């Protein structure tokens, strides 16, 4: 993106942040700057940023926080400067990105150094005085997180993309929404980096000297590598799922986007049930992939206008087994494979493929069954028009106890009342559910293909 594409308010925001950073550094001329500590830390931070961004992605805070624990605030604010000037910038616009990379961490580390110094942290590091040294260090890490969060939220509110890849044009976000979630994600990893920074600072001031402080970076580099491997594996999982879903969407054009919406509805139900994050993610996978077996069904049946013959319906009803066979070897899906196989089972035993009843049906399949039926009723198909959300909910409640698990239906109803239904479909040309004003179709729930 060219620099001209960055909104004027975003450029003004970055300029104001940079001005604040300059004001934080100005007192340095009136004090005796500890250059023999500042210069090695700045060079080390630039080297770490180069390696981490190139090899792993993200950023590396231990050296910055060690600067906050070792240096006066004005000097600590200079530690990020060489990295911002020297480390390669992958995307345009280059200048605002460099300014942001210098100014944002400068303000955060300045605030951390102020808090750390105010609580007597530098004396505790030099002594060292444990466990008291953890108190000012913890407060400094918290200040660091708060400043990073506040600045990132302001950047979102200014109308550009979220860090770590800012300056992608987007609509402005209200401040409250811009900051929600940012702070909750930052303290845990920054706290680990803060402990590493504190160990660096203590060793730096010890009789072993700066050379010993570098040893702290070795386990941090290993942890960064492990974390990067985890994210690469996760990205590979997402790519696998995306490829399968796109194949289904291409084959069955009338239901394009249906898989993603079922995944979102499954997440709503799972969260309302209080399931842990890992199971919520598995249920999202289950919802997204529940119809992958349609790749084994003739396209003419999927796109047929009007009702199916009994023989055609028997062929369609093989898709859960096809899907289960397709994903059986994908280990990371876990119980999602059972949901793919059993999401058309019914509580009274009249479903398919095996006619399971009640508690015999896996919980994940009962969740996906409700999510699937709900989206099928609120979406326009080749053989039916969309129902209003309220009519779909009424139908689900009518069939609760026979077709659907009442607990799952209740969870979806509660979630819809709390959050509404605003599915964000990313598939190309995916049709959104027809607005609630449209007349309801007169078909039974669960009769979708």
Order of alpha helices (4+ residues) and beta strands (2+ residues): alpha-alpha-alpha-alpha-alpha-alpha-alpha-alpha-alpha-alpha-alpha-alpha-alpha-alpha-alpha-alpha-alpha-alpha-alpha-alpha-alpha
